[in-house]
């Protein structure tokens, strides 16, 4: 697995995860439960998306399109 996206928060991570899953890409959200520790841990960079190595290129393409709007 490779880390492919650093989400601003759990909401954004869930949106991007759902988008990738629509294309058949299995996604793992790392740091899901760390959002509750804001104040104790840094408020950003804790929620990440991970995909299988074989899906990295396609995931980047989809995320790039998402970010362009």
N, C-alpha and C positions, 0 to 999 in steps of 0.2 A: 504494500500500500504506500501511497505517496500523499503528502499534504499538498492540496491544490488551492486552498482558499482560506484566508483569514477574515472571518466575518466580524462586523462591528459589534454584534450582539447575537443572542440566541434566536431572535426573530428573523434577522437577515439570514442566519445559517439555515433555519428551517425553510425559508423561501427558496434559497439556492439549492438546498437538498431536494426539495420537491420538484424543482425545475429539472435537475439532473435525473431524477428517478423517472420523470416523464419520458426520457430518452433511453430508459432501460439501464441506467448506470446506478450501481449499488453504492451508497454513500454512508460513511460513518462520521458522526459529529463528535469531535474531540473537545473536551472542556465543557461539555453540556452543563454539568452541575457546578462548575466554577463560577457561573454568573451570580450565584447566591452569596459568594464570598467577596463581592465588590466592596472595597474598603479595606479588606484584608489582603487582597491580591490586586495586581494591576487591573484597571477597568477595561482595557482593550488587549487584543492579541491572545485572549484565552480560548476563544471559540474558533475551531478550525474544522475544515472539511477534508476528508480523506477518501480516496478512491483506489481501486485496484490498479496496478501498473498498466494493464492493458487498456484501461479507460482514460488515462491521463490526457492524451492529446484531444480526444473528443470532449472531455470535461472542460478543458481550457477553452476550446472553441465555443462551447455553449455559454460559459461564464463571460467570455469576451463580448458575445452578442448581448447578454443580459446587461452588462455594464454600459454598453453603448445605448441601451434603451430600445 
